[in-house]
Amino acid sequence: MVSTPEKPIAPAQSSAPASCSPEIEASAAGAWVSLRLPDSWRVTEDAFLELRRLNETLRFEATGDGMLIIMVGEGWETSKLGMRLGAQVVAWSDELAGGGVGGPTGTVRISDSILTIPDVSWVSDDRAAQRPEDYVGTSLPVCPEFVIEILSDSDSLSYQQEKMNRWIEYGALLGWLVDPQDESIWIYRPNSDPEKVDKPEELGGESVCEGLVVNFARVWESSK
């Protein structure tokens, strides 16, 4: 157990008050637990690496408002959708755009206190080159231009909407929140309200991902 103030694990001798009881969500689509961290604790890169090393089967996010999200795996349907979407983004990136495509095991540090994991993301070579020269860690230290999040059975819409807003606030230029149950997509852009598109057969990447066209007819079919 890590017990120094920099590590996001509570000392064994401490007892959390009732107001800090973890919130737990679980379903066939996966499970997650949210823990409130003391204000004095910081999820530094060293602490995050140690956390991942000690808990290799878990995924972690830090929201920036004192919450640590612990995720236990990913549901099969969400994973299948993510792979189908990611494959189309990878094909576009390899053929037309370059850059790098990340999946649901790739953590992004968009601020000193926010660590988050997109289901699919794309970062250009130019933006990736902006990472600090002295940066040491496994997280991508710049915000991707394009992110996709998938609303699973274990997610609340409000939480995923907050997450999408964080992406845009910290530098994403285009975001898609995909709801496979409703077969709809919320499109997020800077300086504008989210736009909902119902049952699209395909969707383009606009000027951010020029030339990207995702076939959602195949995505919806794979989710049935």
Secondary structure as the mmCIF struct_conf table of DSSP 4:
data_model
#
loop_
_struct_conf.conf_type_id
_struct_conf.id
_struct_conf.beg_label_comp_id
_struct_conf.beg_label_asym_id
_struct_conf.beg_label_seq_id
_struct_conf.end_label_comp_id
_struct_conf.end_label_asym_id
_struct_conf.end_label_seq_id
BEND BEND1 THR A 4 THR A 4
TURN_TY1_P TURN_TY1_P1 PRO A 5 GLU A 6
BEND BEND2 LYS A 7 ILE A 9
TURN_TY1_P TURN_TY1_P2 ALA A 12 GLN A 13
HELX_RH_3T_P HELX_RH_3T_P1 ALA A 18 CYS A 20
HELX_LH_PP_P HELX_LH_PP_P1 SER A 21 PRO A 22
STRN STRN1 GLU A 23 SER A 27
TURN_TY1_P TURN_TY1_P3 ALA A 28 ALA A 29
STRN STRN2 GLY A 30 ARG A 36
HELX_LH_PP_P HELX_LH_PP_P2 LEU A 37 PRO A 38
TURN_TY1_P TURN_TY1_P4 ASP A 39 SER A 40
HELX_RH_AL_P HELX_RH_AL_P1 GLU A 45 LEU A 54
TURN_TY1_P TURN_TY1_P5 GLU A 56 THR A 57
STRN STRN3 ARG A 59 THR A 63
BEND BEND3 GLY A 64 GLY A 66
STRN STRN4 MET A 67 VAL A 72
HELX_RH_AL_P HELX_RH_AL_P2 TRP A 76 TRP A 92
HELX_RH_PI_P HELX_RH_PI_P1 SER A 93 ALA A 97
BEND BEND4 GLY A 99 GLY A 99
STRN STRN5 GLY A 100 GLY A 102
TURN_TY1_P TURN_TY1_P6 PRO A 104 THR A 105
STRN STRN6 VAL A 108 ARG A 109
BEND BEND5 SER A 111 SER A 113
STRN STRN7 ILE A 114 THR A 116
BEND BEND6 ASP A 119 ASP A 119
STRN STRN8 VAL A 120 VAL A 123
HELX_RH_AL_P HELX_RH_AL_P3 ASP A 125 ALA A 128
TURN_TY1_P TURN_TY1_P7 ALA A 129 GLN A 130
BEND BEND7 ARG A 131 ARG A 131
TURN_TY1_P TURN_TY1_P8 GLU A 133 ASP A 134
BEND BEND8 GLY A 137 SER A 139
STRN STRN9 LEU A 140 LEU A 140
BEND BEND9 VAL A 142 VAL A 142
BEND BEND10 GLU A 145 GLU A 145
STRN STRN10 PHE A 146 ILE A 150
TURN_TY1_P TURN_TY1_P9 ASP A 153 SER A 154
BEND BEND11 ASP A 155 ASP A 155
HELX_RH_AL_P HELX_RH_AL_P4 LEU A 157 GLU A 169
TURN_TY1_P TURN_TY1_P10 TYR A 170 GLY A 171
BEND BEND12 LEU A 173 LEU A 173
STRN STRN11 LEU A 174 ASP A 179
TURN_TY1_P TURN_TY1_P11 PRO A 180 GLU A 183
STRN STRN12 SER A 184 TYR A 188
TURN_TY1_P TURN_TY1_P12 PRO A 190 ASN A 191
BEND BEND13 SER A 192 SER A 192
STRN STRN13 GLU A 195 ASP A 198
BEND BEND14 LYS A 199 LYS A 199
BEND BEND15 GLU A 201 GLU A 201
STRN STRN14 GLU A 202 GLY A 204
TURN_TY1_P TURN_TY1_P13 GLU A 206 GLY A 211
STRN STRN15 VAL A 213 ASN A 215
HELX_RH_AL_P HELX_RH_AL_P5 PHE A 216 SER A 222
TURN_TY1_P TURN_TY1_P14 SER A 223 SER A 223
#
